[in-house]
Amino acid sequence: MPKPRTQTGGKNLIANRLKELRKLHGWSQRDLAHQLQLIDCDMDKNVITRIETNKRYVTDLELKALCQIFKVSYDDLIDDAEESQ
């Protein structure tokens, strides 16, 4: 069974929103990875790159960690992302 993709063929809904939130905080991808590692979410810069370029699926645990880091709700992370696609 093929894995689901967005209407544009991407592997996640948050690519653009993640990039937007990261830049609003003035963080590089490496900075974001460091923040995530501080809360025991093992993501490195390469993972952030793959998510932002829509080449990687995002797990529910990763979504939760991103919401925690950016202090946004799931709806803010996902719904805003869907609207921008």
Secondary structure as the mmCIF struct_conf table of DSSP 4:
data_model
#
loop_
_struct_conf.conf_type_id
_struct_conf.id
_struct_conf.beg_label_comp_id
_struct_conf.beg_label_asym_id
_struct_conf.beg_label_seq_id
_struct_conf.end_label_comp_id
_struct_conf.end_label_asym_id
_struct_conf.end_label_seq_id
HELX_LH_PP_P HELX_LH_PP_P1 PRO A 2 PRO A 4
TURN_TY1_P TURN_TY1_P1 GLN A 7 THR A 8
BEND BEND1 GLY A 9 GLY A 9
BEND BEND2 LYS A 11 LYS A 11
BEND BEND3 LEU A 13 LEU A 13
HELX_RH_AL_P HELX_RH_AL_P1 ALA A 15 LEU A 24
TURN_TY1_P TURN_TY1_P2 HIS A 25 GLY A 26
HELX_RH_AL_P HELX_RH_AL_P2 GLN A 29 LEU A 38
TURN_TY1_P TURN_TY1_P3 ILE A 39 ASP A 40
HELX_RH_AL_P HELX_RH_AL_P3 LYS A 45 GLU A 52
TURN_TY1_P TURN_TY1_P4 THR A 53 ASN A 54
BEND BEND4 ARG A 56 ARG A 56
HELX_RH_AL_P HELX_RH_AL_P4 ASP A 60 PHE A 70
TURN_TY1_P TURN_TY1_P5 LYS A 71 LYS A 71
HELX_RH_AL_P HELX_RH_AL_P5 TYR A 74 SER A 84
#
